[in-house]
Amino acid sequence: MRHRLKLAALLVGSATTGAHALLAPEYYRKARAEAAYHVQVAITRVVAPASGAGACSVEGTIAEIFRDTPSKLAEGMPISFPIACHLPGEMVPIGGTIWTDTEALMHAKYIEVYLVADGAGYETALSQSRIIDEPSPMPQLPVD
């Protein structure tokens, strides 16, 4: 019984911290390696969920392109995609999602992100994104 209580406390603690990933690092590395797109984006707008943790809609313009397998992107092109976000202390589902602080995202000027095509739009490749201070000629979130 005591072992089960410790495990339950560990799981609840993990759920409330949010930013911790529960997949092995190689899964995230594989997502970065296989993503069709790897870009840095100048953020123009972030729309947070009405309540609780969820997907923040990020809109911006492409500042740097590191990978564009289908050759569909151009610097200065508008782009939008979701980023899993939460406020500090909010419960988030346990799983492989890496949660980004909503307030930090709302104030960010730039983000580096790996994307995959999703119909007519884009999805973040297994939560692989990082808020950055400014665009750079080299990735700040490299594959390895």
C-alpha positions as CSV (number, residue, x, y, z in Angstrom):
1,M,0.0,0.0,0.0
2,R,2.8,2.4,0.9
3,H,4.5,1.8,-2.5
4,R,1.2,2.6,-4.3
5,L,0.9,5.9,-2.4
6,K,4.4,6.9,-3.3
7,L,3.7,6.0,-7.0
8,A,0.5,8.0,-6.9
9,A,2.3,11.0,-5.4
10,L,5.0,10.8,-8.0
11,L,2.4,10.7,-10.8
12,V,0.5,13.6,-9.4
13,G,3.7,15.6,-9.0
14,S,4.7,14.9,-12.6
15,A,1.3,16.0,-13.8
16,T,1.5,19.4,-12.1
17,T,5.0,20.3,-13.2
18,G,4.0,20.4,-16.8
19,A,7.3,20.9,-18.6
20,H,8.7,17.5,-17.9
21,A,8.7,15.0,-20.8
22,L,7.8,11.4,-20.1
23,L,9.2,9.9,-23.3
24,A,12.8,8.8,-23.7
25,P,15.0,11.5,-25.4
26,E,15.4,9.4,-28.5
27,Y,11.7,9.8,-29.4
28,Y,12.1,13.6,-29.3
29,R,15.3,13.4,-31.3
30,K,13.6,11.2,-33.9
31,A,10.7,13.7,-34.2
32,R,13.2,16.5,-34.8
33,A,15.2,14.4,-37.4
34,E,12.0,13.4,-39.3
35,A,10.2,16.7,-39.2
36,A,9.7,18.1,-42.7
37,Y,10.1,21.7,-41.5
38,H,12.5,23.3,-39.0
39,V,12.1,27.1,-38.7
40,Q,12.5,30.1,-36.5
41,V,9.4,32.3,-36.4
42,A,8.9,36.0,-35.4
43,I,5.8,35.8,-33.3
44,T,3.0,38.3,-34.1
45,R,0.1,36.8,-32.1
46,V,-0.5,34.1,-29.5
47,V,-4.0,33.0,-28.6
48,A,-4.2,31.0,-25.4
49,P,-7.0,28.5,-24.5
50,A,-10.0,30.1,-22.7
51,S,-9.1,28.0,-19.6
52,G,-6.7,25.4,-18.5
53,A,-3.9,23.7,-20.4
54,G,-4.3,23.2,-24.1
55,A,-3.1,24.4,-27.4
56,C,-1.9,28.0,-27.8
57,S,-2.3,29.2,-31.4
58,V,0.9,30.8,-32.5
59,E,1.0,33.1,-35.6
60,G,4.0,34.8,-37.0
61,T,6.4,35.2,-40.0
62,I,9.2,32.9,-40.9
63,A,12.6,34.4,-39.9
64,E,15.0,31.5,-40.6
65,I,14.6,28.2,-42.4
66,F,16.8,25.3,-41.5
67,R,14.8,22.5,-43.2
68,D,12.0,22.7,-45.7
69,T,11.8,19.2,-47.3
70,P,8.9,20.0,-49.7
71,S,10.3,23.5,-50.5
72,K,7.0,25.3,-49.5
73,L,8.3,27.9,-47.2
74,A,10.0,31.3,-47.6
75,E,11.4,33.8,-45.2
76,G,8.8,36.5,-44.4
77,M,5.9,34.1,-45.1
78,P,3.1,34.0,-42.6
79,I,2.7,30.8,-40.6
80,S,0.6,29.5,-37.8
81,F,0.7,26.3,-35.6
82,P,-0.3,25.1,-32.2
83,I,2.0,24.9,-29.1
84,A,1.0,22.9,-26.0
85,C,0.8,25.5,-23.3
86,H,-0.2,25.8,-19.6
87,L,-0.1,28.3,-16.7
88,P,2.1,27.5,-13.8
89,G,0.3,25.2,-11.3
90,E,-2.2,23.9,-13.9
91,M,-2.7,20.2,-14.2
92,V,-1.6,18.8,-17.5
93,P,-2.2,15.3,-18.9
94,I,0.5,12.8,-18.3
95,G,2.2,11.8,-21.5
96,G,4.8,12.7,-24.0
97,T,3.8,16.4,-24.4
98,I,6.3,19.0,-23.4
99,W,4.3,21.9,-22.1
100,T,5.3,25.6,-22.7
101,D,4.5,28.2,-20.1
102,T,1.6,30.3,-21.5
103,E,2.8,33.6,-20.1
104,A,6.3,33.1,-21.5
105,L,4.8,32.3,-24.9
106,M,2.5,35.3,-24.8
107,H,5.6,37.6,-24.2
108,A,8.0,35.8,-26.6
109,K,9.2,37.5,-29.7
110,Y,10.6,34.4,-31.4
111,I,10.3,30.7,-31.4
112,E,12.2,27.8,-33.0
113,V,10.0,24.9,-34.0
114,Y,10.0,21.6,-35.8
115,L,6.8,21.2,-37.8
116,V,4.9,18.5,-39.8
117,A,2.2,19.1,-42.4
118,D,-1.4,18.7,-41.1
119,G,-3.8,19.0,-43.9
120,A,-3.6,22.6,-45.1
121,G,-1.7,23.7,-42.0
122,Y,1.1,22.6,-39.6
123,E,1.5,20.8,-36.3
124,T,4.4,20.8,-33.9
125,A,6.5,17.7,-34.2
126,L,6.2,16.0,-30.8
127,S,6.3,19.3,-28.9
128,Q,9.7,20.2,-30.4
129,S,9.9,23.9,-29.9
130,R,11.9,26.5,-28.0
131,I,11.3,30.1,-27.2
132,I,14.4,32.0,-28.4
133,D,15.7,35.6,-27.9
134,E,16.3,36.3,-31.6
135,P,16.7,34.4,-34.9
136,S,20.1,33.0,-35.7
137,P,21.9,31.5,-38.7
138,M,22.4,28.2,-36.7
139,P,19.7,26.2,-34.9
140,Q,19.3,26.8,-31.2
141,L,17.3,23.6,-31.0
142,P,19.4,21.2,-33.1
143,V,18.4,17.6,-34.0
144,D,21.2,16.2,-31.7
